[in-house]
């Protein structure tokens, strides 16, 4: 079984940009979380342990970004949520 998470956004027309904001927004959210103290780890850490997921997903939602998670089973069956 494998899970794939895709980030989707409608774009931000008032900024004059389209759907490509889903590339730069997640890293900028992480940088803001470091600056605000929401991420407190030091050194080289994998994002899975350094970034609090609930807070990160909250920041994504504030930017109208959503995740689509697909689960692929060994026999090729796909379930989407």
Backbone as JSON Lines, residues from 0, in Angstrom:
{"i":0,"aa":"X","n":[0.84,-1.17,0.0],"ca":[0.0,0.0,0.0],"c":[0.89,1.23,0.0]}
{"i":1,"aa":"X","n":[0.46,2.23,-0.74],"ca":[1.2,3.49,-0.81],"c":[0.2,4.63,-0.79]}
{"i":2,"aa":"X","n":[0.5,5.67,-0.03],"ca":[-0.36,6.86,0.03],"c":[0.34,8.01,-0.69]}
{"i":3,"aa":"X","n":[-0.43,8.73,-1.51],"ca":[0.09,9.88,-2.24],"c":[-0.76,11.08,-1.86]}
{"i":4,"aa":"X","n":[-0.12,12.15,-1.41],"ca":[-0.83,13.38,-1.04],"c":[-0.49,14.47,-2.06]}
{"i":5,"aa":"X","n":[-1.51,15.02,-2.7],"ca":[-1.34,16.11,-3.65],"c":[-1.97,17.37,-3.07]}
{"i":6,"aa":"X","n":[-1.26,18.49,-3.18],"ca":[-1.76,19.77,-2.71],"c":[-2.4,20.5,-3.88]}
{"i":7,"aa":"X","n":[-3.63,20.97,-3.7],"ca":[-4.35,21.66,-4.76],"c":[-4.77,23.05,-4.28]}
{"i":8,"aa":"X","n":[-4.73,23.99,-5.21],"ca":[-5.14,25.36,-4.91],"c":[-5.81,25.95,-6.15]}
{"i":9,"aa":"X","n":[-6.76,26.82,-5.94],"ca":[-7.49,27.44,-7.05],"c":[-6.7,28.58,-7.71]}
{"i":10,"aa":"X","n":[-5.6,28.98,-7.11],"ca":[-4.87,30.14,-7.6],"c":[-5.24,31.36,-6.77]}
{"i":11,"aa":"X","n":[-4.48,32.42,-6.94],"ca":[-4.73,33.65,-6.2],"c":[-4.78,34.79,-7.21]}
{"i":12,"aa":"X","n":[-5.96,34.98,-7.84],"ca":[-6.06,35.99,-8.9],"c":[-5.7,37.4,-8.45]}
{"i":13,"aa":"X","n":[-6.01,37.75,-7.19],"ca":[-5.7,39.1,-6.73],"c":[-4.19,39.36,-6.68]}
{"i":14,"aa":"X","n":[-3.39,38.27,-6.67],"ca":[-1.93,38.42,-6.74],"c":[-1.43,38.3,-8.17]}
{"i":15,"aa":"X","n":[-2.33,37.97,-9.09],"ca":[-1.93,37.8,-10.47],"c":[-1.23,36.48,-10.75]}
{"i":16,"aa":"X","n":[-1.49,35.45,-9.9],"ca":[-0.86,34.15,-10.12],"c":[-1.92,33.07,-10.17]}
{"i":17,"aa":"X","n":[-1.57,31.99,-10.82],"ca":[-2.49,30.87,-10.96],"c":[-2.2,29.77,-9.96]}
{"i":18,"aa":"X","n":[-2.35,28.54,-10.41],"ca":[-2.25,27.4,-9.51],"c":[-0.82,27.07,-9.1]}
{"i":19,"aa":"X","n":[0.17,27.76,-9.64],"ca":[1.55,27.47,-9.28],"c":[1.91,27.91,-7.86]}
{"i":20,"aa":"X","n":[1.0,28.56,-7.16],"ca":[1.29,28.96,-5.77],"c":[1.4,27.75,-4.85]}
{"i":21,"aa":"X","n":[0.93,26.58,-5.3],"ca":[1.05,25.39,-4.46],"c":[2.5,24.88,-4.4]}
{"i":22,"aa":"X","n":[3.4,25.46,-5.19],"ca":[4.81,25.08,-5.14],"c":[5.55,25.87,-4.06]}
{"i":23,"aa":"X","n":[5.33,27.16,-4.0],"ca":[6.07,28.01,-3.08],"c":[5.44,28.21,-1.72]}
{"i":24,"aa":"X","n":[4.11,28.08,-1.62],"ca":[3.44,28.34,-0.35],"c":[3.83,27.37,0.78]}
{"i":25,"aa":"X","n":[3.86,26.06,0.55],"ca":[4.22,25.17,1.66],"c":[5.59,25.46,2.28]}
{"i":26,"aa":"X","n":[6.67,25.68,1.48],"ca":[7.93,26.03,2.13],"c":[7.89,27.37,2.85]}
{"i":27,"aa":"X","n":[7.12,28.33,2.29],"ca":[7.03,29.63,2.97],"c":[6.26,29.5,4.28]}
{"i":28,"aa":"X","n":[5.28,28.59,4.33],"ca":[4.56,28.33,5.58],"c":[5.53,27.79,6.62]}
{"i":29,"aa":"X","n":[6.38,26.85,6.21],"ca":[7.37,26.29,7.14],"c":[8.3,27.38,7.66]}
{"i":30,"aa":"X","n":[8.73,28.28,6.77],"ca":[9.61,29.37,7.2],"c":[8.91,30.28,8.2]}
{"i":31,"aa":"X","n":[7.64,30.6,7.94],"ca":[6.88,31.43,8.89],"c":[6.69,30.71,10.23]}
{"i":32,"aa":"X","n":[6.5,29.4,10.18],"ca":[6.34,28.63,11.41],"c":[7.63,28.63,12.23]}
{"i":33,"aa":"X","n":[8.77,28.58,11.56],"ca":[10.06,28.68,12.27],"c":[10.19,30.05,12.92]}
{"i":34,"aa":"X","n":[9.9,31.1,12.15],"ca":[10.03,32.47,12.65],"c":[9.09,32.74,13.82]}
{"i":35,"aa":"X","n":[7.9,32.13,13.81],"ca":[6.93,32.39,14.88],"c":[7.14,31.48,16.09]}
{"i":36,"aa":"X","n":[8.02,30.49,15.96],"ca":[8.26,29.57,17.08],"c":[7.37,28.33,17.06]}
{"i":37,"aa":"X","n":[6.52,28.19,16.04],"ca":[5.67,27.0,15.95],"c":[6.49,25.75,15.63]}
{"i":38,"aa":"X","n":[7.62,25.93,14.96],"ca":[8.59,24.86,14.75],"c":[9.78,25.2,15.63]}
{"i":39,"aa":"X","n":[10.1,24.31,16.56],"ca":[11.15,24.61,17.54],"c":[12.37,23.72,17.42]}
{"i":40,"aa":"X","n":[12.36,22.72,16.56],"ca":[13.5,21.82,16.43],"c":[14.72,22.56,15.9]}
{"i":41,"aa":"X","n":[15.89,22.06,16.24],"ca":[17.13,22.64,15.74],"c":[17.94,21.56,15.04]}
{"i":42,"aa":"X","n":[18.83,21.99,14.19],"ca":[19.66,21.04,13.47],"c":[18.96,20.53,12.21]}
{"i":43,"aa":"X","n":[19.45,19.43,11.71],"ca":[18.89,18.83,10.5],"c":[17.85,17.81,10.92]}
{"i":44,"aa":"X","n":[16.6,18.09,10.61],"ca":[15.49,17.22,11.0],"c":[14.61,16.94,9.78]}
{"i":45,"aa":"X","n":[14.07,15.75,9.68],"ca":[13.12,15.49,8.59],"c":[11.81,16.23,8.87]}
{"i":46,"aa":"X","n":[11.15,16.72,7.83],"ca":[9.91,17.47,8.05],"c":[8.84,16.66,8.77]}
{"i":47,"aa":"X","n":[8.88,15.33,8.6],"ca":[7.88,14.48,9.25],"c":[7.91,14.61,10.77]}
{"i":48,"aa":"X","n":[9.08,14.91,11.32],"ca":[9.2,15.04,12.78],"c":[9.3,16.49,13.23]}
{"i":49,"aa":"X","n":[9.76,17.38,12.36],"ca":[9.98,18.77,12.77],"c":[8.73,19.64,12.66]}
{"i":50,"aa":"X","n":[7.88,19.36,11.68],"ca":[6.73,20.22,11.41],"c":[5.48,19.63,12.07]}
{"i":51,"aa":"X","n":[4.83,20.38,12.97],"ca":[3.57,19.91,13.56],"c":[2.49,19.85,12.47]}
{"i":52,"aa":"X","n":[2.02,18.66,12.12],"ca":[1.11,18.54,10.97],"c":[-0.21,19.29,11.13]}
{"i":53,"aa":"X","n":[-0.81,19.28,12.31],"ca":[-2.09,19.97,12.49],"c":[-1.96,21.46,12.21]}
{"i":54,"aa":"X","n":[-0.9,22.07,12.73],"ca":[-0.68,23.5,12.49],"c":[-0.38,23.77,11.02]}
{"i":55,"aa":"X","n":[0.43,22.89,10.41],"ca":[0.79,23.07,9.0],"c":[-0.46,23.0,8.12]}
{"i":56,"aa":"X","n":[-1.33,22.0,8.36],"ca":[-2.55,21.86,7.56],"c":[-3.5,23.03,7.81]}
{"i":57,"aa":"X","n":[-3.49,23.58,9.02],"ca":[-4.3,24.76,9.32],"c":[-3.84,25.94,8.47]}
{"i":58,"aa":"X","n":[-2.52,26.12,8.37],"ca":[-1.97,27.2,7.55],"c":[-2.3,26.98,6.07]}
{"i":59,"aa":"X","n":[-2.25,25.73,5.6],"ca":[-2.64,25.44,4.22],"c":[-4.1,25.84,3.99]}
{"i":60,"aa":"X","n":[-4.97,25.46,4.91],"ca":[-6.41,25.77,4.78],"c":[-6.65,27.28,4.77]}
{"i":61,"aa":"X","n":[-5.88,28.03,5.56],"ca":[-6.04,29.49,5.58],"c":[-5.73,30.1,4.21]}
{"i":62,"aa":"X","n":[-4.92,29.41,3.42],"ca":[-4.56,29.87,2.07],"c":[-5.42,29.18,1.0]}
{"i":63,"aa":"X","n":[-6.51,28.55,1.45],"ca":[-7.45,27.84,0.57],"c":[-6.79,26.73,-0.23]}
{"i":64,"aa":"X","n":[-5.8,26.1,0.4],"ca":[-5.13,24.96,-0.22],"c":[-5.71,23.69,0.41]}
{"i":65,"aa":"X","n":[-5.91,22.67,-0.4],"ca":[-6.46,21.43,0.13],"c":[-5.6,20.26,-0.32]}
{"i":66,"aa":"X","n":[-5.63,19.2,0.46],"ca":[-4.89,17.99,0.14],"c":[-5.84,16.93,-0.39]}
{"i":67,"aa":"X","n":[-5.4,16.25,-1.42],"ca":[-6.13,15.08,-1.92],"c":[-5.21,13.89,-1.7]}
{"i":68,"aa":"X","n":[-5.69,12.92,-0.92],"ca":[-4.87,11.77,-0.58],"c":[-5.41,10.55,-1.3]}
{"i":69,"aa":"X","n":[-4.52,9.89,-2.04],"ca":[-4.88,8.66,-2.75],"c":[-4.11,7.51,-2.13]}
{"i":70,"aa":"X","n":[-4.78,6.4,-1.95],"ca":[-4.15,5.19,-1.44],"c":[-4.15,4.15,-2.55]}
{"i":71,"aa":"X","n":[-2.97,3.65,-2.87],"ca":[-2.83,2.66,-3.92],"c":[-2.44,1.34,-3.27]}
{"i":72,"aa":"X","n":[-3.24,0.32,-3.51],"ca":[-2.98,-1.0,-2.95],"c":[-2.13,-1.82,-3.93]}
{"i":73,"aa":"X","n":[-1.55,-2.88,-3.47],"ca":[-0.66,-3.7,-4.27],"c":[-1.28,-4.19,-5.57]}
{"i":74,"aa":"X","n":[-2.56,-4.43,-5.58],"ca":[-3.2,-4.98,-6.76],"c":[-3.72,-3.9,-7.7]}
{"i":75,"aa":"X","n":[-3.3,-2.64,-7.49],"ca":[-3.68,-1.56,-8.38],"c":[-4.99,-0.88,-8.06]}
{"i":76,"aa":"X","n":[-5.66,-1.29,-7.01],"ca":[-6.92,-0.67,-6.63],"c":[-6.63,0.72,-6.04]}
{"i":77,"aa":"X","n":[-7.37,1.74,-6.46],"ca":[-7.13,3.11,-5.98],"c":[-8.35,3.6,-5.21]}
{"i":78,"aa":"X","n":[-8.1,4.17,-4.03],"ca":[-9.16,4.78,-3.22],"c":[-8.75,6.24,-3.01]}
{"i":79,"aa":"X","n":[-9.64,7.15,-3.3],"ca":[-9.35,8.59,-3.11],"c":[-10.23,9.14,-2.01]}
{"i":80,"aa":"X","n":[-9.68,10.09,-1.22],"ca":[-10.46,10.78,-0.21],"c":[-10.3,12.26,-0.43]}
